[in-house]
Amino acid sequence: MGYKTKVQLIKRLKSEQYYVNFPAAVAQAIEFTAGEEVEWLIDDHQNLVLRRSDSAVAVLKKKLKTKPT
């Protein structure tokens, strides 16, 4: 299942900035934290890859190991 979103452009006097917002369901499924920094990689003209830092992934893996079943 996909989630559609629009690319927004903010134009300022000396710069432009594009925004893509994640739907809350996607952000929660990925378990983003507020202020987390990520890196965008351009795979090709149709796909972007969002890369998390190794430390953010390590915290998630640690959380999974300590979660009671």
N, C-alpha and C positions, 0 to 999 in steps of 0.2 A: 504494500500500500504506500502510495506517495503522498506528500504534502506540498501543495502548490504555494508559492509565495512570490511576491513581486520584488524586483530590484528597484531600490529607491536611489535617486540622485539628489544630493544636497550641493547646490552651487553657492559659493561664497565669492567675495570680491577677487581673491587671489588663488583660490583653489576649488577643487571639486572632490567630493567623497561619495562613494557608493556604499549602500547598506543592503545587507540581506539578513532578514530576521528569521530565526528558527521558531517554528511553532512550539508552544510549551510542551506538547507531547513528545516531540523529537528531542528537545533539550533534556527533559526528564529521563527519557529512555537512554540517552547517552551519559546521563548523570553528570552534566556540567555543574561546575561550582561558579558562583559569582566572582568575577574578576579573573577567571582562568584564562591564560593566554594560549592561543592555538596558532598553528601555521598553515596557511593555504598553499597548496602545490597545484600547479596547472598540469594536468595529465594530458589533455588535448583540448580542442575547442568545444568539447561537449561535456567534459568531466573535470570537476575540481576535487581534490583530495584534502580533507581536513586532518591535520596531524596534531596529536596531543603530545605534550612533553612526556618523557619517560617517567618523571616523578608523579605526574597525575595518574598515569596508568598503574604505577606501582601501588598507589593509595587504593585504587579500585580493586586491584587483585588482592590486597591485604584484607580489604573489607569483605570480599567474597569468601576468603578462607576462614574468617572468624564468625561468619553468619551461621547461626544454628539451623540445622535442617529438620 
